[in-house]
Amino acid sequence: MQFTENEFRDYLFNHHKESISELIVGRREPVSWQGDEFPPLSFLLQQIAEQKINKILDGLESLVIIAQELRLEKTGDSTTRVDLFGNSETNGLTIIELKKSKQTERQAYTELLAYANHFCSIFPGITEGVINSVLIAPMETRTVRDAFAQEILANDKFAVALIPKQDEGKITLSVYYPDKSYYQWFQNNLLDDRSMLTVAISFPIIDGWIDIDQETGDRNIPDYSKVALNTISNTISYQLEAGGYHSLVYASQNWGEIAKLLPYPNTIYVVVINPFASFRSGINNQKVSGESALGRLAEIQEIYDQLDEDKREFWIESLESNFHDFVIRTVREEFERCFRNTDQSSFQSEISIPDWYGLKTSMIDSVFTHNLDIYLSGLLRKIYMSYVDYMYNKKEDDFYYSDDLPKYSYDTLRDFLPVWEILRGLGLGKENA
């Protein structure tokens, strides 16, 4: 006998309120790198995702389901219902949505995300990232598989997908792990120089507050200047993290003998992954093309074909332009917030959008400079931290980079050179560096 969706929900609630983990099969250890060379980005991304999935699975061992068909009501809105609702000592609030048909699984995943958002609205202070979403569905629709990989990797959601199976009356929930091809696509596009939007805010010396190295008589910026510049970078990075951007931020100051010749020797560089980069998807003669998977280009084409004809021509260009505006506005607002003062005085600054590859290879901008601490946000931070974990977990006799790394890992977390070198090795413009 095959259960209907309602019967399946009732079965889980009545028989596995505190033991749903007993039904889960197919859990495996995250991929591990066995080679002696630098692990590829696709491997690190797969490891990040699978570690997150397994962490949620482990937390389901303490899950207690406390309600079924939980009504979520908002004044003036229609009522929706959560299939199963519970709490875990390890994972906290957990929402389970159940669909046995591939025709409805896309709707179920959309509903899960909406439910998480609802709980954020009634418990101010929590975010969707700390709500555990469990989708029980066939996972046969590519759109759902894509969305799942995107949510756990790029959007930092805590989600797990379980595939229901029934064989001779025995019910199991098989763990879904995204195929490695998903991570390869991220690798091919994520850290390409052409994916990077760079925003630079340059400003003058502020006597007594942010000075250049010539004032100290050596090649070192005064400590108070370093503190000020790093604080500005950190403040902007925090705001980008809150906005969901994947970025790196650092301050740079030209060497003293060069700085005294320039009106704006201080610069805050903000480098953000641009999801609308034109090389990935562009429109030519009403056809969408670019360096992206054919399936994704086809989906963009489908959207494009449904747009009003007078809005089509520059649709993707407008998305990229709007993204640029969002980032520039965020950076500018945080920068200006850092320079409010009691006497209401102000100074001139200039904002530019340099080419990332050109910036990295410029002697004036990247070599004859003091490059201070780097602050990472979003997926860039996750990627970098995974690499640090990998390197410091290696056995001593395999530690062929030991002469180039600090003794303790905390020295790698902000210092410009280790971050710069490691991200370059992972593919941040590797071909052009």
Stockholm file with secondary structure:
# STOCKHOLM 1.0

chainA/1-433         MQFTENEFRDYLFNHHKESISELIVGRREPVSWQGDEFPPLSFLLQQIAEQKINKILDGLESLVIIAQELRLEKTGDSTTRVDLFGNSETNGLTIIELKKSKQTERQAYTELLAYANHFCSIFPGITEGVINSVLIAPMETRTVRDAFAQEILANDKFAVALIPKQDEGKITLSVYYPDKSYYQWFQNNLLDDRSMLTVAISFPIIDGWIDIDQETGDRNIPDYSKVALNTISNTISYQLEAGGYHSLVYASQNWGEIAKLLPYPNTIYVVVINPFASFRSGINNQKVSGESALGRLAEIQEIYDQLDEDKREFWIESLESNFHDFVIRTVREEFERCFRNTDQSSFQSEISIPDWYGLKTSMIDSVFTHNLDIYLSGLLRKIYMSYVDYMYNKKEDDFYYSDDLPKYSYDTLRDFLPVWEILRGLGLGKENA
#=GR chainA/1-433 SS CCCCHHHHHHHHHHHCTTTGGGGEECCCCCCCCCCSSCCCHHHHHHHHHHHHHHHHHHHGGGEEEEEEEEEECCTTSCCEEEEEEEEETTTEEEEEEECCSHHHHHHHHHHHHHHHHHHHHHSTTCCGGGSEEEEESCCCCHHHHHHHHHHHHTSCCEEEEEEEEEETTEEEEEECCCCHHHHHHHHHHHTCGGGEEEEEEEECCBTTTBCCGGGGTSSCCCHHHHHHHHHHHHHHHHHHHHTTCCEEEEEEEECHHHHTTCSCCEEEEEEEECTTCTTTSEEETTEEESSSCHHHHHHHHHHHHTSCHHHHTTHHHHHHHHHHHHHHHHHHHHHHHHTCCTTCCCCCCEEECCCHHHHHTCHHHHTSEEEEEEEEEHHHHHHHHHHHHHHHTSCGGGCTTTTTSCSSGGGGSSCHHHHHHHHHHHTSSTTTC
#=GC SS_cons         CCCCHHHHHHHHHHHCTTTGGGGEECCCCCCCCCCSSCCCHHHHHHHHHHHHHHHHHHHGGGEEEEEEEEEECCTTSCCEEEEEEEEETTTEEEEEEECCSHHHHHHHHHHHHHHHHHHHHHSTTCCGGGSEEEEESCCCCHHHHHHHHHHHHTSCCEEEEEEEEEETTEEEEEECCCCHHHHHHHHHHHTCGGGEEEEEEEECCBTTTBCCGGGGTSSCCCHHHHHHHHHHHHHHHHHHHHTTCCEEEEEEEECHHHHTTCSCCEEEEEEEECTTCTTTSEEETTEEESSSCHHHHHHHHHHHHTSCHHHHTTHHHHHHHHHHHHHHHHHHHHHHHHTCCTTCCCCCCEEECCCHHHHHTCHHHHTSEEEEEEEEEHHHHHHHHHHHHHHHTSCGGGCTTTTTSCSSGGGGSSCHHHHHHHHHHHTSSTTTC
//
